[in-house]
Amino acid sequence: MKTDIILCGVGGQGILSIATIIGEAAISEGLYIKQAEVHGMSQRGGDVQSNLRISSEPIHSDLIPLGSADVIISMEPMEALRYLPYLNKEKGWIITSSVPFVNIPNYPDMDAVKAEYAGMEHTVAIDIEQLAKDNGVPRSANVILLGAALKAIGLEYDKIENAIRRVFGRKGESVVEANIKALAIGAKCGE
């Protein structure tokens, strides 16, 4: 088993929480994991990105080579496009929020962004923020996106759920349950 994942978005959207959950689940399955993060601009609403490599064999580098990412999980549709050169063009998946986080004055026209996605075979774009609000878990949109990406990631649902319990356990049972609910909502969207 080998899965290379690029997680991306804008500071404050919960990208590093997703990486932590996936990492916890992978370790519980006895897999090797390497992670590299870029989040220096996160306090100013800038780019947050994480390379996450999971394998049943030892991993020698924490960086994902061009053209070899199996999955891009993006909290922001334009951010996913930024990392397209890293995606495996034949079998790679993009799992992204369909709604932009407009934090720059020259944000591209959304019709142009949608046109980019229209030509891609393995893409799931969902309005995670609206799903989170509609289902009473407004602070768990990132975990909805994680749930939608489960098939592409290749980790067992129960391992991810248990990782959520460990990662959010110190924040209280209501936070844990909200995130488990969000995971189920996302998993249904990703089917």
N, C-alpha and C positions, 0 to 999 in steps of 0.2 A: 504494500500500500504506500502510495506517495501522493500527497496533495499539496500544491503550492497555492497560497491564497494571498491576494492583495486586498487589504481593507483600507478604504479611503473615505474621506468626507471633510467636514469643516470642524474646527475646534468646538468642543462642547456637545457634539452629536452622539457620543458614546461609542466611538470606534474602538478605543482601547479597552472598553468593557467587553465588547464582542471578542476581541483578541484574547482577553483573559479567560472568558468562558470556554472558547474553543481550546485554548491551551490546557485548561484544567481537564476538559473531557478527553483530550488526546493522551494526557499523562495517565489518566485513570484507565485507559485502554492499553497501557504499556507501550505507547508509541514514543518515538523520538520527536522532539520539537525544537525549532530554532525560530527566533523572532528578532526583527529589526524594526525600529520605529523612527518616524520623523514627526515630531510634534512641537517644534520650537515656536511656531506662529499660532498655536492653538488659542492662546489668550486673546489674540486679536482677530479671531474668526478666520484664521488662515488654514491652509492645507494640513490635514492630519492623515498620515499614511503609515501602514504597518505591513511588513512582509512577514508572513507566517508560513513556515514550512513544517509539514507533518509527514512522518515516514515510519515504516516498520524497520527500516535499516538506518544506521547512523547517517547523520546529515553533516556535510563538511562546510557549508556556507549558509549564512542567514539571509543572503540576498538572492532574490529570484532573477534568473537570467531573462533577457528579452525573449519573447515568444514562448515562454514555458509556464506561465501561470495557468492553473486549472480553473480558478475562480477569481473574479473581482467582485467584492461585496462593497457597495458604495451607498453611503447615506445621502449622496448628492449626485444627480445625473451627469453634470458636467465633469465632476471629479473622476468618475469612472472612465470617461473618454480620455482624460489625461494619461491614464495608465494602459490604454489599449495596446501600445507596442509590446507590453509584457505578456499579453494574453495569448494563449495557444489558439491560433486561428481556426484549427480544425475541430477541437473538442472543448475549448474553454467556455465558461459560462460567465455572464454578467448578471448579478442580482443587485438591483438598484432601486432607490426611491425614485418615483416618477415626478416628484415635485421639487423644484429648485430651491436652494437656499441662496437667495440673491444677496451677496455681500460685497459686490464690486459694482462700480457704475457702468462698466462696459460688459456686463453679463451677456453671453450670446442669446440670440433669439431662441425661444424654446422650440419653435417649429424646426429650426436647424438642428438642434440637439436631438429632437425626436426623429428627424430624418436619418441621422447617424445610426440610431438604434434600429430603425426599420429594416435596414439591410443585414442585420445580424441574426443568425439562426438561433443561438442559445442565449436568449435574454429574457429576464423576468423583471418587469418594472411595475411597482405597486405604490400606491399612495399610503405609505406607512403611517404618516402623521394623522391622516383622517381615520384610518383603521384604529389607531391607538385611541383617538378621542372617542370614536363611536363605540368602542368596547370598554371604556372606563379605565384605560391604562395609558394615560397621556404621556407619561414619562418613560414608556417602554417601547417606543417606536423602533429603536435599534434592535431590540430582541425580536420584534416582529420580522425585521429584515433577516436576522440570523435564522429564524425558523424557516423563512422562504428559501434559504440557501442550504438547508440540511442535506438534501439529496445530492447537490453538487459537491458538498464538503466530504460526504462519505462517513461521517461519524454517527453512531447510534443515538436515536432520540433520547433514550433514557440516560445515556452518559451526559448529554448536553443538559438535560433537566437536572441531574444531580450536580453538575458543575454550577448551574445557576444557584442551587441551594447553598453551595459552599461559598461562591463569590459574593452573594448578596445576604447571606445569613446574618451577618452582624448588623445589617440595616433593619432587621425585623421581619416577622412573618408576612406582613402585608406587602412589603416590597418583593419578597420572594414569590408570593402567590401572584402578584401582578405580572412579574416577569415570566413565570411559568405559563400563565394565561396568554401572554404575548407570544411566547414560543409556539404554542398550539395554533394561534391565529395565523402566524406566519407559515407554519408547516402546511396548513390547509391551503394557503395561497400558492405555495411552491409545488404542490402535487401535480 
